[in-house]
Amino acid sequence: MVGPGDPVSYFYDEPVLLIPECDGVRILSNMSMEFLHRVPDSTVSIFQIGSTLPAALLYDALDHFDRRSAKADENLRLIRSSLPEAVEACIDAAGHEFDVSLQWTLLRAANYGQAFCSHFQRDRIQEMCKTLRVLNAVRHPDIGIPLSIQQYKLLTPAVLIARLINAHRHLLALQISEYLGMNQEVVVMHWTCTKITASAAIPDATLLEMLLDKLKICKGISYAAVVAHADKNGRRKLAAMLVEHEPRSSKQVPLLLSIGEEDTALMKATESGDTDLVYLVLFHIWQKRPALEFFGTIQARPLARDLFVNYARHYKHEFLKDFFLSTGQLQDVAFLLWKESWELSKNPMASKGSPLHGPRIKLIEKSQHLFAETKEYVFESKAAEEHAKLLRMQHELEVTTKQAIFVDSSISDTIRTCIVLGNHRAAAKVKTEFKVSEKRWYWLKVFALATIRDWDALEKFSKEKRPPIGYRPFVEACVDADEKGEALKYIPKLTDPRERAEAYARVGMAKEAADAASQAKDNELLGRLKQTFAQNAAASSIFDTLRDRLSFPSVS
């Protein structure tokens, strides 16, 4: 053996086979198997002759403690600062040992030292105990899997379980899975399939009881693989009996469909809540049954009905309308028609040949009539009626102006567009037809006139009567259009001094803003205005003076 230090020779009287491992080498001969690996540093630090390392002193302290010697306390005092490292070394050395009694002694030493160590991970010893219990179980001569701890960690418990069940050590595999908190389904399923293969002479009913007794260990386990295995081995009757105990509808439902039990399959699918499974059954029944019979089948099951409706809304409008009509849901038919009218407007082929006086308005009118037949949908009926009326009016405007910019816009946008185009009479007509409020009318007209920069018309409009929205929108419209001169026509008409101060600030008139703010007697407003004119020293001085006056009033 060549390594650090002098080489070591091992002599054998018979041929040997060397198998490399991650942490050593296995030596196989005709009579034995040996494992050669480097002694871990933790083991050396404890058992090396004359070692005075902390781990060795902790191990020795346990021996003195068992003999009730005061030397135990002396050893602990010597290694107090290194106690966590000593405890970890004892735990690590225990993990590398194959001798169970030595494992026990090393873990006792670690536990003894941990009692005096406040900064050590408390569950470290428990984890090592759990690992060693698993390793000692598979190292037993009856099992014959002499794993080292490093091999176990790299192999992972899941692979170890797989090797055990392949060796038909199902009981041990099940016990280890339960002990480690792992899923036991793999072990149980493998045992079940193996039992079916090896139990040709056992009657189906007896074997079913045996299998169910083990399968119930894992809640929610799938019987599909067991059924398939039984069928593959010629146990058709056993497979049919197992289907009844299949808890997963995703496996059970397709089997029910294959034997023509559509109603039972639909019941199982809806009970499972699996939408994909419900759709599978729905499409199967849809293809086999007449429409009215299909409607009656799904009407009794809310989940199936709702899923069908959701699918048909996207892909089968006509079929869905037949369903709603057969169930008396007229309002749902009306909503479908309304949606179709909207989709028709987005179809470039339907826009040819003036669709607004054709299919589209007819669809909206049909929906309005259907809404009118139900007392609960008065609002929708009125909305559909006004929608159709608005579409007709917008179409007439497009014909008159020869501009396709009105259809499908809102009432407000229609009014605004008419004003921008100079068609005030049409705007007034829309206002009257749809009972637009005065405040809304003023807002729309002010900003529409500002958009086309018709300042004379805007001023004339402001003088027709006192605007119900005040003069602030006039100021904002002018400022937004960067017409400060026009804004000055309306700022003095603002009754609130705060609004007037902010308006003057927006057009850059510091003195007037300061005067208005002083009338409001608002220190916070003065502070904000000062920040607005921060680059203007003279303006800042004015605001400071006004703030001082407000802060320190004169005393008579």
C-alpha positions in Angstrom: 0.0 0.0 0.0 1.7 3.2 -1.2 0.7 6.5 0.4 2.0 9.2 2.7 5.0 7.9 4.6 6.5 4.4 4.1 4.8 1.8 2.0 3.0 -1.1 3.7 2.9 -4.6 2.3 0.0 -7.1 2.8 0.7 -10.8 1.9 -2.0 -13.2 0.7 -1.6 -16.9 0.0 -4.4 -16.9 -2.6 -5.4 -14.8 -5.5 -7.3 -11.6 -4.6 -9.6 -9.2 -6.4 -9.3 -5.5 -5.6 -12.5 -3.3 -5.9 -11.9 0.4 -5.5 -14.4 2.4 -3.3 -14.8 6.1 -2.6 -12.9 5.8 0.7 -10.8 2.7 0.3 -10.5 -0.7 -1.5 -12.3 -4.0 -1.0 -10.1 -7.1 -1.1 -11.9 -10.3 -2.1 -10.4 -13.7 -1.8 -11.8 -17.2 -2.0 -12.4 -17.2 1.8 -13.0 -13.6 2.9 -13.7 -10.0 2.1 -11.7 -7.2 3.7 -11.9 -3.5 3.5 -8.7 -1.5 3.5 -9.0 2.3 4.1 -7.1 5.1 5.8 -7.6 5.5 9.5 -9.7 8.7 9.9 -8.0 11.7 11.6 -10.6 11.7 14.4 -9.8 8.1 15.3 -6.1 8.8 15.3 -6.5 11.9 17.5 -8.3 9.7 20.1 -6.5 6.3 20.0 -2.9 7.2 19.0 -0.5 6.2 21.8 0.3 9.1 24.1 -2.2 11.4 22.4 -2.9 14.6 24.4 -5.3 16.1 21.9 -8.7 17.3 23.2 -10.6 14.3 21.8 -8.3 11.9 23.5 -8.6 13.7 26.8 -12.4 13.8 26.5 -12.4 10.0 25.8 -10.1 9.5 28.8 -12.4 11.8 30.9 -15.3 9.4 30.3 -13.3 6.5 31.5 -12.4 8.4 34.7 -16.0 9.4 35.2 -17.1 5.8 34.9 -14.5 4.9 37.6 -15.7 7.9 39.7 -12.3 9.6 39.5 -11.8 13.3 40.0 -9.4 13.1 37.0 -12.5 13.4 34.8 -13.1 17.0 35.9 -9.4 17.8 35.5 -9.4 16.6 31.9 -12.5 18.7 31.1 -10.9 21.8 32.5 -7.8 21.3 30.3 -9.9 21.1 27.1 -12.7 23.6 28.0 -11.9 25.9 25.1 -11.6 23.0 22.6 -14.6 21.0 23.9 -16.8 21.4 20.8 -13.9 20.1 18.5 -13.4 17.2 20.9 -17.1 16.3 20.9 -17.2 16.5 17.1 -14.1 14.2 16.8 -15.7 11.6 19.0 -18.9 11.6 16.9 -17.0 11.4 13.7 -14.8 8.5 15.0 -18.0 6.7 16.1 -19.3 7.0 12.5 -16.2 5.4 11.0 -16.2 2.4 13.5 -17.6 -1.0 12.6 -17.5 -2.3 16.2 -20.8 -1.6 17.8 -19.4 -1.5 21.4 -16.8 1.0 20.4 -19.4 3.1 18.6 -21.4 3.1 21.8 -18.4 4.2 23.9 -17.4 7.0 21.5 -21.0 8.4 21.4 -21.1 8.3 25.2 -17.9 10.3 25.3 -19.4 12.8 22.9 -22.6 13.0 24.9 -20.6 13.5 28.1 -18.6 16.4 26.6 -21.7 17.9 25.1 -23.2 18.3 28.6 -20.5 20.9 29.3 -20.6 22.6 25.9 -23.2 25.3 25.4 -22.3 26.1 21.7 -22.7 22.7 20.0 -25.4 21.5 17.6 -27.6 19.4 19.9 -29.0 17.1 17.2 -25.6 16.1 15.9 -25.4 13.0 18.1 -29.0 12.0 17.3 -28.3 12.1 13.6 -25.2 9.9 14.0 -27.1 7.4 16.2 -29.8 7.2 13.5 -27.2 6.7 10.7 -25.3 4.0 12.8 -28.5 2.1 13.5 -29.2 1.9 9.7 -25.6 0.9 9.0 -25.4 -1.7 11.7 -28.7 -3.3 10.4 -27.4 -3.7 6.8 -23.9 -4.8 8.1 -25.5 -7.8 9.8 -24.2 -11.1 8.4 -27.7 -12.1 7.4 -28.0 -9.0 5.2 -24.3 -8.7 4.1 -24.0 -5.1 3.0 -20.9 -3.8 4.9 -21.2 -0.1 4.0 -18.9 2.5 5.5 -20.4 5.8 6.5 -18.9 7.6 3.6 -20.3 5.1 1.1 -23.7 5.4 2.8 -23.7 9.1 2.4 -22.8 9.0 -1.2 -25.1 6.1 -1.9 -28.1 7.9 -0.2 -30.8 6.1 1.8 -33.1 5.9 -1.3 -30.6 3.8 -3.2 -29.9 1.6 -0.2 -33.7 0.9 0.0 -33.7 0.0 -3.7 -30.9 -2.5 -3.2 -32.6 -4.1 -0.3 -35.9 -4.6 -2.1 -34.1 -6.0 -5.2 -32.5 -8.5 -2.8 -36.0 -9.3 -1.5 -35.3 -7.8 2.0 -38.6 -6.1 2.0 -39.2 -6.2 5.8 -35.8 -4.5 6.6 -36.4 -2.0 3.7 -39.8 -1.1 5.2 -38.4 -0.7 8.7 -35.6 1.6 7.5 -38.0 3.6 5.4 -40.3 4.1 8.4 -37.4 4.9 10.7 -35.9 7.5 8.4 -39.3 9.0 7.6 -39.1 8.0 3.9 -42.0 7.1 1.5 -42.8 3.4 2.0 -44.8 3.1 -1.2 -41.8 1.9 -3.3 -41.2 -1.0 -0.8 -44.8 -2.0 -0.5 -45.4 -1.9 -4.3 -42.4 -4.0 -5.0 -43.4 -6.5 -2.3 -47.0 -6.6 -3.8 -45.9 -7.3 -7.3 -43.4 -10.0 -6.1 -46.1 -11.6 -4.0 -48.5 -11.8 -7.1 -45.8 -13.4 -9.2 -44.9 -16.0 -6.5 -48.5 -16.8 -5.4 -49.9 -18.6 -8.4 -51.5 -21.3 -6.2 -53.3 -18.9 -3.8 -56.9 -18.1 -4.6 -57.7 -14.6 -5.8 -59.9 -13.6 -2.8 -57.3 -14.8 -0.3 -54.5 -13.1 -2.1 -56.5 -9.9 -2.4 -56.9 -9.7 1.4 -53.2 -10.2 1.8 -52.3 -7.5 -0.7 -54.8 -5.0 0.8 -53.5 -5.6 4.3 -50.1 -4.4 3.1 -51.2 -1.8 0.6 -53.2 0.1 3.4 -49.8 0.9 5.0 -49.4 3.7 2.5 -52.4 6.0 2.3 -53.2 7.2 -1.2 -51.1 4.5 -2.9 -51.9 3.8 -6.6 -53.2 0.4 -7.4 -52.8 0.9 -11.1 -49.3 -0.7 -11.2 -50.5 -3.7 -9.2 -53.5 -4.1 -11.4 -51.3 -4.0 -14.5 -48.9 -6.5 -13.0 -51.8 -8.9 -12.0 -53.2 -8.6 -15.5 -49.8 -9.3 -17.0 -49.4 -12.4 -14.9 -52.8 -13.8 -16.1 -54.7 -12.9 -12.9 -57.6 -11.0 -14.6 -60.1 -11.6 -11.9 -57.7 -10.3 -9.2 -57.0 -7.2 -11.4 -60.8 -6.5 -11.6 -61.1 -6.8 -7.8 -58.2 -4.5 -7.3 -59.7 -1.8 -9.6 -62.5 -1.2 -7.0 -59.9 -0.4 -4.4 -57.9 2.1 -6.6 -58.0 5.4 -4.8 -56.6 7.5 -7.7 -59.4 8.4 -10.0 -56.9 9.3 -12.7 -56.2 5.6 -13.0 -59.6 4.3 -12.2 -61.7 6.5 -14.6 -60.0 5.4 -17.9 -60.7 1.8 -16.9 -64.3 2.6 -16.3 -64.6 4.3 -19.7 -63.1 1.3 -21.4 -65.9 -1.0 -20.1 -68.6 1.5 -21.0 -69.4 2.8 -17.5 -69.6 6.5 -18.6 -71.9 7.7 -15.8 -69.8 6.0 -13.1 -66.7 7.4 -14.6 -68.2 10.9 -14.6 -69.2 10.5 -11.0 -65.6 9.4 -10.0 -64.0 12.1 -12.0 -66.2 14.9 -10.5 -65.7 13.5 -7.0 -61.9 13.6 -7.5 -62.0 17.3 -8.5 -59.4 16.7 -11.3 -60.5 19.0 -14.1 -58.4 17.2 -16.7 -60.1 13.9 -15.8 -63.5 15.5 -16.0 -62.7 16.8 -19.4 -61.6 13.4 -20.5 -65.0 11.9 -19.6 -66.9 14.9 -21.0 -65.4 14.6 -24.4 -65.9 10.8 -24.4 -69.6 11.2 -23.6 -70.0 14.1 -26.0 -69.0 12.0 -28.9 -71.2 9.1 -28.0 -74.5 10.7 -26.9 -77.1 13.0 -28.5 -76.9 16.7 -27.5 -80.1 16.7 -25.3 -79.0 13.5 -23.5 -75.5 15.0 -23.0 -77.0 18.2 -21.6 -79.2 16.2 -19.1 -76.1 14.2 -18.0 -73.9 17.2 -17.2 -76.7 19.4 -15.8 -77.0 17.2 -12.7 -73.2 17.6 -11.9 -72.2 21.2 -11.3 -68.4 20.7 -11.8 -68.9 18.9 -15.1 -71.4 21.5 -16.2 -69.2 24.5 -15.3 -66.2 22.9 -17.0 -68.2 22.3 -20.2 -69.5 25.9 -20.2 -65.9 27.2 -19.7 -64.7 25.1 -22.7 -67.6 25.9 -24.9 -67.3 29.7 -24.3 -64.0 29.6 -26.1 -64.6 27.0 -28.8 -68.3 26.0 -29.2 -70.5 29.1 -29.0 -73.4 27.7 -30.9 -73.4 24.4 -28.9 -73.3 26.5 -25.7 -76.2 28.6 -26.8 -78.2 25.4 -27.3 -77.3 24.2 -23.8 -78.4 27.5 -22.2 -81.6 27.6 -24.2 -82.4 24.0 -23.1 -81.9 24.9 -19.5 -83.7 28.2 -19.7 -80.7 30.4 -19.0 -81.7 33.2 -21.4 -79.4 35.8 -19.8 -76.4 33.7 -20.5 -77.4 33.4 -24.2 -77.7 37.2 -24.2 -74.2 37.6 -22.9 -72.9 35.2 -25.5 -74.6 37.3 -28.3 -73.2 40.5 -26.9 -69.7 38.9 -26.8 -70.1 37.7 -30.4 -71.0 41.3 -31.5 -67.8 42.5 -29.9 -65.7 39.8 -31.6 -67.4 40.7 -34.9 -66.1 44.2 -34.6 -62.5 42.9 -34.4 -62.9 40.7 -37.5 -61.4 42.6 -40.5 -63.5 40.5 -42.9 -66.7 41.4 -41.1 -65.9 45.2 -41.2 -66.6 45.2 -44.9 -70.1 46.0 -46.1 -71.1 48.2 -43.1 -71.5 45.5 -40.4 -72.9 48.0 -37.9 -76.3 48.0 -39.7 -76.1 44.2 -40.2 -75.1 41.3 -38.0 -73.5 43.3 -35.2 -76.4 45.5 -34.2 -78.8 42.6 -34.7 -76.8 40.6 -32.2 -76.9 43.4 -29.7 -80.7 43.8 -30.2 -81.2 40.1 -29.7 -79.3 40.2 -26.5 -81.3 43.2 -25.3 -84.6 41.4 -25.9 -83.4 38.3 -24.0 -82.3 40.5 -21.1 -85.7 42.2 -21.1 -87.4 38.8 -20.5 -85.7 38.5 -17.1 -86.5 40.9 -14.3 -83.0 40.6 -12.7 -81.2 42.0 -15.8 -82.9 45.3 -16.3 -79.6 47.1 -16.2 -78.0 44.9 -18.8 -81.1 45.3 -21.0 -80.8 49.1 -20.8 -77.1 48.9 -21.4 -77.5 46.8 -24.5 -80.2 49.2 -25.8 -77.9 52.2 -25.3 -75.0 50.3 -26.8 -76.9 49.7 -30.0 -78.1 53.3 -30.1 -74.5 54.6 -29.6 -73.2 52.3 -32.4 -75.8 53.7 -34.8 -75.0 57.3 -33.9 -71.2 56.6 -34.3 -71.7 55.0 -37.7 -73.7 58.1 -38.9 -70.9 60.3 -37.7 -68.3 58.3 -39.6 -70.5 58.5 -42.7 -70.9 62.2 -42.3 -67.2 63.0 -41.5 -65.8 60.2 -43.7 -63.4 59.3 -40.8 -63.5 55.9 -39.2 -62.7 57.2 -35.7 -66.0 57.0 -33.8 -67.1 53.4 -33.7 -66.5 51.5 -30.4 -65.3 54.7 -28.6 -66.9 55.8 -25.3 -69.6 58.5 -25.1 -67.1 60.9 -23.7 -64.6 60.2 -26.5 -67.4 60.6 -29.0 -68.3 64.1 -27.7 -64.7 65.1 -27.4 -64.0 64.0 -31.1 -67.0 65.9 -32.3 -65.8 69.1 -30.7 -62.3 68.6 -32.0 -63.7 68.2 -35.5 -65.8 71.4 -35.0 -69.1 69.5 -35.1 -70.6 71.1 -32.0 -74.2 70.3 -33.0 -73.4 66.6 -33.1 -71.6 66.8 -29.7 -74.7 68.5 -28.2 -76.9 65.8 -29.7 -74.8 63.0 -28.1 -75.0 64.9 -24.8 -78.8 65.1 -25.0 -79.4 61.5 -26.2 -77.3 60.0 -23.4 -78.1 62.6 -20.7 -74.5 63.6 -20.1 -74.3 65.8 -16.9 -73.4 69.5 -17.1 -70.2 69.0 -15.2 -69.0 66.2 -17.5 -70.0 68.2 -20.5 -67.9 71.2 -19.3 -64.9 69.1 -18.6 -65.0 67.4 -22.0 -65.6 70.7 -23.9 -62.9 72.7 -22.1 -60.1 70.2 -22.8 -61.4 69.5 -26.4 -61.2 73.2 -27.2 -57.7 73.4 -25.6 -56.7 70.5 -27.7 -57.5 72.3 -30.9 -56.2 75.6 -29.3 -59.4 77.5 -30.0 -58.8 80.0 -27.2 -61.5 82.4 -28.4 -64.1 79.7 -28.3 -62.9 78.6 -24.9 -63.2 82.2 -23.5 -66.6 82.5 -25.0 -67.7 79.2 -23.5 -66.5 80.3 -20.0 -68.7 83.4 -20.3 -71.9 81.6 -21.3 -72.8 81.1 -17.6 -70.9 80.3 -14.4 -69.2 77.0 -15.1 -70.5 74.2 -12.8 -66.9 72.9 -12.5 -65.4 76.3 -11.7 -62.5 77.9 -13.5 -59.7 75.6 -12.4 -60.1 73.2 -15.4 -59.8 76.2 -17.7 -56.5 77.1 -16.1 -55.2 73.6 -16.2 -56.2 73.2 -19.9 -54.3 76.4 -20.8 -51.2 75.5 -18.7 -51.1 72.0 -20.2 -51.2 73.5 -23.6 -48.3 75.9 -22.6 -50.5 78.9 -23.0 -49.8 80.9 -19.8 -51.2 84.1 -21.2 -54.6 82.4 -21.8 -54.4 80.9 -18.3 -54.1 84.4 -16.8 -57.6 85.2 -18.1 -59.0 82.6 -15.6 -56.7 82.6 -12.6 -58.1 85.8 -11.1 -61.6 84.1 -11.2 -60.5 81.3 -8.9 -62.3 81.9 -5.6 -60.0 79.7 -3.4 -56.7 81.6 -2.6 -54.8 78.3 -2.4 -55.9 77.3 -5.9 -55.0 80.8 -7.1 -51.6 80.7 -5.5 -50.8 77.3 -7.0 -52.1 78.5 -10.4 -49.8 81.6 -10.4 -46.9 79.4 -9.4 -47.5 77.1 -12.4 -47.3 80.1 -14.7 -44.1 81.4 -13.0 -45.6 84.5 -11.3 -43.9 84.4 -7.9 -45.2 87.7 -6.4 -48.8 87.0 -7.3 -48.5 83.5 -6.0 -47.1 84.9 -2.7 -49.9 87.4 -2.4 -52.5 84.7 -2.9 -50.8 82.4 -0.5 -50.6 85.1 2.2 -54.4 85.5 1.8 -54.8 81.8 2.5 -52.6 82.2 5.6 -51.1 78.7 4.9 -47.5 78.2 6.0 -47.2 74.8 4.4 -48.4 76.2 1.1 -45.7 79.0 1.4 -43.1 76.3 2.0 -44.1 74.4 -1.1 -44.2 77.5 -3.3 -40.7 78.5 -2.0 -39.4 75.2 -3.2 -41.0 75.8 -6.6 -39.1 79.1 -6.9 -35.9 77.8 -5.2 -33.7 79.1 -8.1 -35.2 82.6 -7.8 -33.5 84.3 -4.8 -35.8 87.3 -4.8 -38.9 85.1 -4.8 -37.5 83.0 -2.0 -37.0 86.1 0.1 -40.6 87.1 -0.5 -41.9 83.7 0.7 -39.6 83.8 3.8 -40.9 87.2 4.8 -44.5 86.1 4.4 -43.9 82.9 6.5 -42.2 85.0 9.2 -45.2 87.2 9.4 -47.6 84.3 9.7 -45.4 82.6 12.3 -45.0 85.7 14.6 -48.2 87.8 14.5 -48.0 91.3 16.0 -49.3 91.9 19.5 -51.3 95.0 20.2 
